[in-house]
Amino acid sequence: MEFQDYYRTLGVSRTATPAEIKKAYRKLARENHPDARPGDTKAEQRFKAINEANAVLTDADKRKRYDALGKDWDTYASGAGGATGDPFGPGGPFARYARGGTPGGGGVRYEFRTSGGDAAGFSDFFRMMFGGAAEGTTQRGRAGTATASGGQSMEDFLASMGAAGGSAARPAPAKPRAVEASADLSLEEAFHGTSRIVEVDGKRLEVTIPRGVDSGSRIKLSGKGGGGRDLVVVTRVRAHPVFTRRGPDLEREVPLTLREALLGAEVSVSTLKGRVLLNVPAGAQAGRTFRLTGQGMPRLNATGTGDLYVRVRVILPAALDDDARAAAKRFLDLVDQPDPRAT
């Protein structure tokens, strides 16, 4: 995966405070959210990059490793230095510092001596890690413990990076699997927000469903699943007989009389917010779509709402009597309408 500068991604300095990082992330997430830019693949990629940068820079431990190691930070966070899981082993980024080894070679690792040329390699290593702290290292015994000027031993440093040999390399206890429950909602409930009662381990919990949820939205309640587990409520929004949902936008059809289509009219249209007037211009063609701004769904975890797209359908009068048929013929004879099928 191509390395990205997380600070540049969020547009903040390397000395940015957690509050500044949070503010920058929220602004960029709103601007590049897929719901705000449907179909924009570049915005979707930026949104993923923004979330990745935020996940690292808002975690104090990850940010510390990232600041120290740059593009190699995740290698140490996972404890993998190469094919062997050892950063000084074959394929590891510091394989050339292995005792008696060459770049990519093996040998006895984490060892250097007080005589000979071994310490030079580790001086390079500490200079890269601590910006010149190698001069403050000490060597103790034949296979002594390297100590940075700040007092951190080589073994402790590697352990803090997630490498083998320290207590930090031990995997953290696995978190209990979350308990999942489902909630079926009408489109109106998804629009206005609602609540559901969920029973877990004999206990009834009221879960608040926020406005704007869609099918597949996940609502997490930390520690509410019993036994220290989280509770995750997955929503499913039922199909509506009038409105079709497209992310935060809604679509619907509105029928027009021939008079309304020919001469124009103000037509009452129902929305999930209430009724509004649609100004239909004279000569509106069947299938024409009008956009009603802000009459769509609320955006989940974001500000604003989507739009409502109204498609008109012209209903022709049926069963004309003789007088009406004659009047229609006289009218149509007056209309200079070209053949719509002519190419």
Residue pairs with C-beta under 8 A, 6 or more apart in sequence:
3 70
3 71
4 49
4 52
4 53
6 52
6 53
6 56
6 57
6 66
7 13
7 14
7 16
7 53
7 57
9 49
9 50
9 52
9 53
10 16
10 21
10 24
10 25
10 28
10 50
10 53
10 54
10 57
11 24
11 28
12 20
12 21
12 24
12 57
14 67
16 24
16 57
18 58
21 54
21 57
21 58
22 54
22 58
25 50
25 53
25 54
25 58
28 46
28 50
29 47
29 50
29 51
29 54
30 36
30 302
30 303
32 43
32 44
32 46
32 47
32 50
33 43
33 47
33 299
33 302
34 40
34 43
34 44
34 47
34 247
35 247
35 248
35 299
35 300
35 302
35 306
36 43
36 299
36 302
37 43
37 44
38 246
38 247
38 249
55 62
56 62
56 63
56 66
56 73
57 63
57 66
62 73
62 77
65 73
65 76
65 77
65 161
66 73
68 129
69 75
69 76
69 161
72 93
75 81
75 87
75 93
76 87
76 161
76 162
76 163
77 161
77 162
78 162
79 85
79 162
79 163
79 164
79 169
81 87
81 88
81 89
81 91
81 92
81 93
81 94
81 163
82 89
82 90
82 91
82 92
82 93
82 95
83 89
83 90
83 91
84 90
84 91
84 92
85 164
86 92
86 109
86 163
86 164
87 93
87 94
87 158
87 161
87 163
88 94
88 95
88 97
88 98
88 109
88 110
89 95
89 98
89 106
89 109
90 104
90 105
90 106
91 104
94 125
95 101
95 103
95 104
95 105
95 106
96 102
96 103
96 104
96 105
96 121
97 121
97 122
97 124
97 125
98 105
98 106
98 107
98 108
98 109
99 107
99 108
99 109
99 111
99 112
99 118
100 107
100 108
101 107
110 154
110 155
110 158
110 165
111 118
111 143
112 118
112 119
112 121
112 122
112 139
112 143
112 144
112 146
113 119
113 139
113 142
113 143
114 139
114 142
114 144
119 139
122 134
122 137
122 146
123 134
123 135
123 137
124 134
125 134
126 133
126 134
126 137
126 146
126 148
127 133
127 134
129 148
129 157
130 148
130 149
130 150
133 148
133 149
133 150
135 149
136 148
136 149
136 150
137 146
137 147
137 148
137 149
138 144
138 146
138 147
139 146
145 153
145 154
145 155
146 153
146 154
147 153
147 154
148 157
152 160
155 165
155 166
156 166
158 164
158 165
158 166
159 165
159 166
159 167
159 168
159 169
160 166
160 168
161 168
162 168
162 169
163 169
176 225
176 227
176 228
176 229
177 229
178 220
178 225
178 229
178 230
178 231
178 232
179 200
179 225
179 226
179 229
179 230
179 231
179 232
180 231
180 232
180 233
180 234
181 198
181 200
181 207
181 231
181 232
181 233
181 234
182 233
182 234
182 235
182 236
183 196
183 198
183 207
183 209
183 233
183 234
183 235
183 236
184 235
184 236
184 238
185 194
185 209
185 213
185 235
185 236
185 237
185 238
186 237
186 238
186 240
187 237
187 238
187 240
187 243
187 245
187 272
188 272
189 209
190 209
190 211
190 212
190 213
190 214
190 235
190 237
190 297
191 211
191 212
191 272
191 297
191 298
192 211
192 272
193 208
193 209
193 210
193 211
194 209
195 206
195 207
195 208
195 209
196 206
196 207
196 209
196 233
197 204
197 205
197 206
197 207
198 204
198 205
198 206
198 207
198 231
198 233
199 205
200 224
200 225
200 226
200 231
201 226
201 227
203 226
205 221
205 224
205 231
207 219
207 221
207 231
207 233
208 219
209 219
209 233
209 235
210 219
210 300
210 301
211 298
211 300
212 248
212 297
212 298
212 299
212 300
212 301
213 219
213 235
213 237
213 300
214 235
214 237
214 245
214 247
214 297
214 300
215 235
215 236
215 237
216 234
216 235
216 236
217 234
217 235
217 300
218 232
218 233
218 234
218 235
219 232
219 233
219 234
219 235
220 230
220 231
220 232
221 230
221 231
221 232
221 233
222 230
223 229
223 230
224 230
224 231
225 231
225 232
237 245
242 252
242 270
243 250
243 251
243 252
243 272
244 250
244 251
244 252
245 251
245 297
247 297
247 306
248 296
248 297
248 298
248 299
248 305
248 306
249 296
249 297
249 306
249 307
249 308
249 309
250 271
250 272
250 295
250 296
250 297
250 306
250 307
250 308
250 309
251 308
251 309
251 310
251 311
252 269
252 308
252 309
252 310
252 311
253 310
253 311
253 312
253 313
254 267
254 269
254 278
254 310
254 311
254 312
254 313
255 312
255 313
255 314
255 315
256 265
256 267
256 280
256 284
256 312
256 313
256 314
256 315
257 314
257 315
257 317
258 314
258 315
258 316
258 317
259 265
260 267
260 280
260 284
261 280
261 283
261 284
261 285
261 286
261 312
261 314
262 282
262 283
263 282
264 279
264 280
264 281
264 282
264 283
264 284
265 280
266 277
266 278
266 279
266 280
267 277
267 278
267 280
268 275
268 276
268 277
268 278
269 275
269 276
269 277
269 278
269 292
269 310
271 292
271 295
271 308
272 295
272 297
273 295
276 292
276 295
278 290
278 292
278 310
280 290
280 312
284 312
284 314
285 314
286 312
286 313
286 314
287 311
287 312
287 313
288 311
288 312
289 309
289 310
289 311
289 312
290 309
290 310
290 311
290 312
291 307
291 308
291 309
291 310
292 307
292 308
292 309
292 310
293 307
294 304
294 305
294 307
295 305
295 307
295 308
296 305
296 306
296 307
296 308
297 305
297 306
298 304
298 305
299 305
299 306
317 324
320 328
